[in-house]
Amino acid sequence: MQPEDWDQYETKRYNKRSMGRSAGFLFLGFAIIVLAIVMGSKGPTIDSSANTTSTAVPAKPAPQVAVELPPEAPVVKMSSLDRSYSILKGKLTFTNTNKYPVRDPSVKCEVAAASGTAIHNYLFVIYERLEPSKPKTVDYNFGFWPQQGKSLSCWSTSVTRAF
């Protein structure tokens, strides 16, 4: 065999092997596509010939449950304030506007500077029971008063219903 013949032989052999590989990959790709189509059509089916009449007991209506709204926070008023010796003490009067007793009102008091900027907050809970429409006065020691504080405003943030 001459070297030129050898090159032709190798080229033919390589091309045959490549074609075999290409055909194999082509067949594999075709088989995967066919399998996906066949498996996709075998999904859940509904039997339309099934008897749709049943003797099931009709559903009972859900029981009516009274939804109770959370209690409204009581109204807070400042009766008096004492800022002597940089310690703030005050009397807070709570008025429960609900039709039922509440307990443990959370209070937030905000100290504002002369410019109106909030410079300090006091957060506390008064552990008392508040009867409906009966004002209750509580003495409270806030602690140190900020040097630049000019005004104080308080309000109730939450309350728990008393049983």
PyMOL commands that set and color helices and strands:
alter all, ss='L'
color gray80, all
select helices_A, chain A and resi 3-40+84-86
alter helices_A, ss='H'
color red, helices_A
select strands_A, chain A and resi 75-82+87-95+102-112+118-125+129-130+136-144+151-161
alter strands_A, ss='S'
color yellow, strands_A
deselect
rebuild
show_as cartoon
